């Protein structure tokens, strides 16, 4: 069946974005690293990595992050992630692993490769490999079958090699117990809070304010500002000129059938009793018995939402177990199969998934529907009119842009074409807001990329198009103290308040270390002694909030040393803490979680071993990097 793929390996075109199809790739290599291009980026034990290979890896990595972060993935984030080094490291690791696999004579046969390809869901129809389907999927992308098979083979070889490296690594029950005790230990604190606002009457002289301003003047540096003239081409202006025929509507409907189909959905509630995936039979049976008792209460007429609030261990318990309406593929299979087989009002017997035992109540069933042409006509007409109107708006914007010359005044251009020119106030790159502009970021980014009196290309602002011209610019500057004196005064006052609150807290801690009680010190500073109650090291601290610094300090304290060496700053001020009590986790909890903990620790040990092994390969290898070739 796969012989055709093998025979035609030099003729098919396949996509480079194989991570969406083949999940076995650990790194982002595509095809061979050999014989591509002439520009050398790296030499790894004599194997040359060209710029073409490096650039492809970089672009794929950038696209992956762009899909994850969407519009928030900007140049600043790109720089912070150092994708250039990430891409190069991935290539180096892959090459070193393949070289090591070759030394150990680790191979992947054609037969095993064919079997793996046949299991790729994207190449299947009705669960069976289909040559035509595979050819269709691959033809949509850019990569020869030889490259595809080679990359698959290398991925399989790397998997074999990694399995060999981590073979026999297993976390012990003792290690799991140690981790469980560490993670689930609890502490209770007594503490005092010295708020920054406790010292309200701060008197500052003009000299002190001036001195502070001089030392911190860069904190008051203004942002660059621009003022812009722009022409906005609103698609709404052209809607009345658009004619859409019934033939246009019919054609659109026929070509976009999926757009008018609504999948079946189920609206449901559930009660979840959590269960570890590796739980023993006794635990599984015990939890099922609990679920059956809840099911019995539900069918006897107890309100399902109240039962969920009382018994469910899912995050939806506060909403009475309400899951909303969902498609079948949105839930794990056993849950979805049961829910979609039920009628509205029915309550299921306990169903087990990898999360535990569920009792389900279906509130409503929304059957799959397909809008008829008649039903869809109005929405299609509106969509076609909007698309054509936007195209006309862009055409008009491009027409005006093509008529201007370097140095032209956009206001004069607008007047000659009888168009309405608009002018913004001065704005920074971060504070731009203009009525009628949908994509303010695109507008601001374009404006700050222009020189004074330059006219932009046509800019898509989401709800229309625009041509921009920067007519004035204010560079970043440090304002005179007189203009911002009150702000500087407020900043210095806050700084002094913070320093004084910290000094009070440190003096208090010193007295506690001399033997004074927390109650005595609370009275001396007119404060109320507070307690947290028991909390875990990874959780939020009652009354204080999530504070890793405090948590870390607390769990180094003990009965013989109840005070830390310093005070801690929080959002509300400074904390003086004192250990009240520590307690270990309950032993029976470990027995319930031990299987999952061992699995997790084993995976962590395997990852750590793999990374250490890769570092060793790098240390022993001869790797030369041409840094000038890295973008």
N, C-alpha and C positions, 0 to 999 in steps of 0.2 A: 504493500500500500504506500509506503514511504519511499519506494525505489525511485519514483518519478522525481521527488525532491532531490534525491541524491544524484540522479543522472543530470538534472537540469540545474545543478548548483551554480553554474556560471551564468544563468540567463534570467533568473527571477530577480525582482526588485523588492526589498524588504525594509521595513522601517528601522531607523536607528534607535527609536525610543522603545527598546525591547523590555524595559522594566515593567511596562504595562501588560506585557504578555507573558514573560518568563520570569518568575519570581526566584529562580535558583541563583541568579547572579548576586554575588556578594559585593562586588565592586562594579564600577561603571565602565568596564572595558568593553569595547565592541570590536570583534574581529581580531586580527593579528596586529601586533605592535610593529611588525617588521615591514620594511620596504614601502613606507608611505612617506612621500615628500622627501625633501633634502635638507630641511632645517633642523638641526639637532638641538633638542631641549635637554635631554639627559642621556647618559651612557650608564647602563646598569649591568655590571659584570660583562661588558662587551656588547650588550644588546642596546641598540639605538632607539630612542624615543623621539619621534619627529614632532615638529610644531603642529602639524595637522592632527595627529593623535591627541596631543595635549589640548589643543583648542576644542576638539570635539568633546572631550571629557569635561572641560570647563563649561561649555555651553549647555551640556546635558544637566550638569549639576546646578547651574543657574536656573534652568527651566524648572527643575524639580522644586527648588526653593520658591520660585515665583508662583507655582501652582499651590504651594502650601500657604504662603503668606498673602497672595493676591496683590491688591493695590498698595498695601503697606510695605511691600518689598521694594525699597528705593535704593538709590546709590549709597546712602549712608549705611544702610543695613548690609548692602553688598560688600562695602569696604570692611565693615566690622567682622563679617564672617570669613574674610580672607579666603575666598573661593579658589583663588589661584593656587595657594598652597594645598588646600583640600584636594583639588583635582590632581595635582602632581603626586601627592601622597598616595592617593588611591591607585594611580597608575603604577607607582613604584612597588607598592605592596602586591599588586596583582602579578607584575612581572617576576618579582622575587619568589612568589609562591609557585608560579608556573615553572620557573627554573628549578626549584627544589623538587617539584613533582616529577620533572624530567629526570633529575638525578636519581630519584627513587623508583623510576620506571612505573609511575602511576599513570594509567591510561583509561580511556572510556571508549568502548568498542562501538562500531556502527550499529550493532543490534540494540545495545542499551540506549544509544542516542536516539534511534528511531522510536523506541518505546516511549522515551521521555517526550519527544516532540508530539507523538500521537495523543498524549495526555493533556496537552495544552488546551484549555477550554475554548480559547479564541479560534482554534483550528477544528472545532467539533460542531456537529449538528446532531441534536438528540443524543448527546453523550458519546458519539462515535466520530473518530477522525474522518474528515471529509476533505479530499484533495482540492475540490473547487472552492470550499470555504477558506482553506489555507491560502490558496492562490489569491483569493479576493483580499484577505486581510493583508497579506504581504505586499500586494500590488499597490496598496494605499500608502506605502512607506518607501523609504530609500535605503536599501541594503541588499547586496546580492545574497543568494542562498548559501554560497560558499562562506560568506562572512557570518551569516546566521548560524550555520551548522558549527563553524569554528568557535564562535562565541559560546554557543550551547555546550560544546565539548569542553572548552576551557572552564566553564562554570562547574560542570560536573567533576572535572579533575580536581578543581580547588575544593569542592565539597568533600571529595574522598580524602584529600590531603589533610583538611581540617579535622575530619573525623579521626584520622590516624593520630594527629597531634593531641587531641583531647580524649583519646580512648582510655577508659578506665578512671577518668576523673569523676568523682562523686562526693558530694558533701555528706558528712556523717550526721547521725542523729545528735551526737554531742555538739557538733558545730551549730546545728539547727537550734538546739536548746539554748546554747550560749547567745545566739542572735535573738531568739524569742525573748529571753530574759532581759537582754539589753534594750530591745525595742519597746517592750511592754512594761518596763519598770515605771513606777509612778512616784511623783513627789508632791508634797504639799508645802506651800510657802507662807511665811508671814512677811509683810513688806510695808514700807512707807513710801509714799509718792510726794516728791518735792516738785510741784508744778513750776514752770518757768514764770508764771504770772504772780507768784507769791510776793515778789518785790515790785510793787506798782509805781512807787514814786521815784523815778529815775531822773535826776537833774543833770543836764549836760550843758557845758559851756560851748560858746561858738568855736573856741580853739579846739576843743575835743572833737566837735563835729567836723571841722576842717581837716584835722589830722586823720580822722578815720576815713574821710572821703579821699584824701590824697593816697592813703595806703591801699584803698580798695576801689580806685576810680574805674578800673576795667569792669567792675560789676555793674557800672552804670552806663556802659557803652551802648549807645542807641543802635538799633538795627538799620541797615540801609533801607531807604524808601524810594519808591518811584511813583510818578503820576503818569497816567496813560490816557491817550485818546484811542477810541476803538470804534469800529463798525461791527454791529451785530446783525447777522443774517438769520432771521427767525423763520423756521419752516412753516409756522402758523400763517405767515404772510402769504405763502404760496398755495395753501390748501384749496382755496376756492378755484384755483386754476387747474386742479387735477381732475381728470376724468378717469373713472375706473369702470370698465365694461363688465358685463356678466361673464364674458369669456375669460377675462382676467381672473375673476373670482373662481370660476370653475377650474381653471388651470392650477391656480394656487392650491385649491382644495385637494386636487388629485395628486399633486406633488408633495404634499405635506400631511399625509394621512395620520401619522403618529401624533401630530400636534392636536388632533381633535379627539384623541382617545384618552379616557380616564380609567386608570387601573382600579380594580376592586380594592376597597379599603375596609378595615374593621376598626370600630371605636370600642375600646375595652378598658377595664380595670383589672388589676391583678394583686395578689398577695404573694410575696416571695419569702420563703424560708431559706436562707443561704446555706450552701453545702459545698465543702471543698471538693474539687473534681476528683481528688485521690482519696476521698473518705472511705473508711472500711464499711463493710456490709452492715455492721451493727449500727453505726452512726447514720447510714443512709436510711435504714429501716426506722430508726427512732424519729428522724426528722419527717419521714413520710407519715408516721402515725400522728405527729403534731399537725401536719397539713390536712390530714383526713378529718381531724377534729374540727378544724376551722371550716372545711368544706361542709361538714354536717351542720354547723351553726349557720352557714350561709344559706343552705337549701331549706333550713327550718324557718327562714324569714328574717334573720338578723341582718340589718342594713350592711351591705357589702363595704361601703366606704368607711363605716365605723370599724368594721373588722380589720380593714386594711390599716387604718390609723393605729389600731391597737397591736396588731400582730406582724404586719409586714416589715421586712428588714431591707426594703428597697428605698431608694431616694424619693420615690413617689408616695411614700406613706402619708406625708402631710397633706397630699392632695387626694387622699382616699384611694390611692393606688391607680389614679387616672393616668392612662398612657396616651390619650388622645386618639385620633384616627391615624392608622399606619398601613403601609403597603406590606405585602407578604414578605418581601425580601429585606424588610427593615428589622425583622426579629429573627432570633435563632430558630432553626428549622423545627424542632419539636413543638415550641411555643406557637410558631406561625401555623404549622399544620393543624394544630388543634383549634386555634382561634378562628381560622378561616373555614373550619368545618362546622362551626357552631352557628346557631341562630340568635337573633337579638333576644336578650333576657336570660339566655342559658348560662349556667355556671358549670365549669368543668371540674371533674375529679382532679386530684393532684397530678401535675405533669412535671417530669424532671428534665431540666436542661443543665448545661455546664455551670449555671449559676446556683442551682438548687431546685427546690420544689415550688411550683407555682399553682395557685388556684386562680382561674380566670373567669371573669364575667364579661360577656359581650354586651355592650350597650346598644350598638347600632351596626348594621351591615350596609355599606354603600357599594352596590354592584357596579361592575365595569360598564362604562357607557361610551358611545361614539356619537359625537354631534353629527347630525345630518348636514348636507350642503345648505339647506334652507336655514337651519339653526345657526350655522357658522357664518353665513353670508355677511351679516352686518359687521362682525368683528374682523373678517377678512378685508372687507372694503375699507374699514378704518385703518387697518394696518398697512394696506397698499397705498392709501392716500398719504399716511405719515411717512412711509419710506420714500415715495416719489417727491413729496414736499421737501424732505430733508436733502434729497439728491439735488433738487432745484436750488435750494439755499446754498449748498456747496458750490454748485456750478456758478452761481452769481458771485460768491465770494472769490472763487478762482478767477473769474473774469475781471473783477476789480483789481485783484493782486497782479494779474498779468499786464494791467495797464499802467502800473506805477513804475517809477524809476528811482534809483538811489537818490536820496536827498529830498524826495517829494514830501510835501506836508499832507498828512492824511486828512486833515480838516478841509483843505482845499480840494483834494480828490473827492471827498464826500459831497462838497458843494457842487462840483462839476457834474456829478452823477445824481444830484438831487436826493442824496441819502442823509440820514440823520446821524451826525457824529455824537458820540457820548464821551464824557470825560470823568475819570475817577478822581477821588481825593487821593492824597498821598497814602500809600499803604506799604507794609512790610511783606516779606514772603510768607509770613505766618498769619497775618491778620486780615487778609483780603476777603471782603464780603461785598458783593454787588448784586443788587436786585435784578432778577432775570437771568443770572448766570448759574447754570447747573453745576459745572465742574470748575469751582474756584481755584483748585490746585493747578489745573492745566493752564488757566489764565495767568496765575501768579508765576508759575514756572517759566512760561513763555516770556512774560514781561521782564523778569530778572535775567533772562538770557539775551536780552536785546541791548544794543548800544543806544545811546540817546539819538532820537530822530530816525532810527532804523524801523522799517515796517516788517512785521512778522509774516511768515507764510500763513496760509489758512489754518486756523486752529479749531479743532473739534471740541466743543464745550458740552457735549452731551445733548443739550436741547437746542443746539444751533451751532453756527460757525462764526468766527470773528477774525478780523485783521486788527493788529495792535501796533501802536507807535508810542514809545516812551518819550514824553515831551519834557519831563523834568526828573532830576534824580538828586537825592540827598544821601551822601555817603555816611557810613557809620562814624560817630563822633562821641566825645565825652562832653556832656552838657555842662554849662557853668553851675557851680554849686548853688548859686542863688535860685536857680530854677527848680532844683530838686531837693532843697534843703530839708523839707519836712519828711521826705522819704528817707534821706540819709539819717535824720534824727531818729525815725522809727526803727530803722535797721540797727543802729547803734544801741538804742534802748533795748531791743530784743536780745542783742548780743550780751549786754550787761546783765539782763534778767537771767539769761541762761547761765552765765558764769556764776552769778550769785546763788542760784538754785543748786548748781553743782557743788559749790563750796559748802553750802548748808548740808547737802547729802553726804559729802566726804567727811565733814566734821561729825555728823551723826554716826557714820560707820566707825570712825575712830573711837568714839565713846562706847559703842557696842563691843568693840574688840577689847576695851578695857574692863568690860564686865557689866556695863549698864544694860538694863532690860529694854526691849523694844517699846514697852508701854511707857517707861520713863522718858525715853527720847521723844516719843510721840507727844507727850505732854509738854516737854520743853519746847517743841517746835509748833505746838498747837495743831497737831495732825491727828488723824484717826488711824489707828493700826488696822491693817487689812490682811485678809487671808485669801488664798486662791482656791483651796480645796485641791484634791488630787488631780494631776494631769500627767500625760505622757510626754516624753521628750520631743516627739515630732508633732505634737498637737498645739492648739492655741492655749495660752495660759489664761484662765479665767480672771477677768479684771485688768489684765495687761495686754492680752492679744498675742498674736503670733510673733515671737521674738526669739530667733535662733540663738542670739548671744546669751540671753538670760537662761534659756533652756540648757544650753551647753554648760553654763556655770553651775546651775542648780545640781546637775547630775554628777558634778565632781565633789559636791559637799557630802558630809556624813555627820553622824552623831557627835564625833569628836572635833569636827571642824564645820560649824554651821554657818559661818560667814565667809563670803568671798573676799578677794583682795581689793575690789573696786566697786564703784557704783555704776549703774547702767542707764543709758539714755534711751527713753522711749518716746513715742509720739506726744505723750502728755507732759513729759518732764523727766526727772531723774528718780530711779528706783534704788532704794536700799533694801536688799533682800536678806532673809534669814531662813534657813531650812527648818521646817517644822517637823516633817516626817518623811520617810521613804518607805516604800513597800514593794515587794516583788510581785510579778503577775501570778495569777492562779494557775496551778499546775495542770488542771484538766484542760485549760485552754490550749496548752501546747499539744496535747494529744489530738485535738481537733485540727490543728493547723500544721502539724509536723510534716505531713506529706507535701503540702504546697511550699513550705519553707525550704525543705530539702531540694525540691525541684528548682526553686528560684536561686538558691545558693549554688547549686550545681551549675546552672547556666552562667552565673556570675564568675565562678571559678574557671569555667571553660573559656569565657571571653577574656579573662585576665591572662590565662595561660597562652591563648592564641596571640594576644597583643605582645606578651613578653617574647614569644617565639619569633614574631615578626621583627621586633626590635633587635633580636639576636641575629636574624638574617641580614638586617641592615648593617649592623656593626661588623659582621664578618665579610660583607660584600664590598665591592668597589663601585661606588656610586658618584658620578660626576654630574653636576647640574650647571647648565648654562643659564644663569639668572637673567641675562639680558633678553632671553627669548620668552620669558614668562610675562604675560600681560598684566 
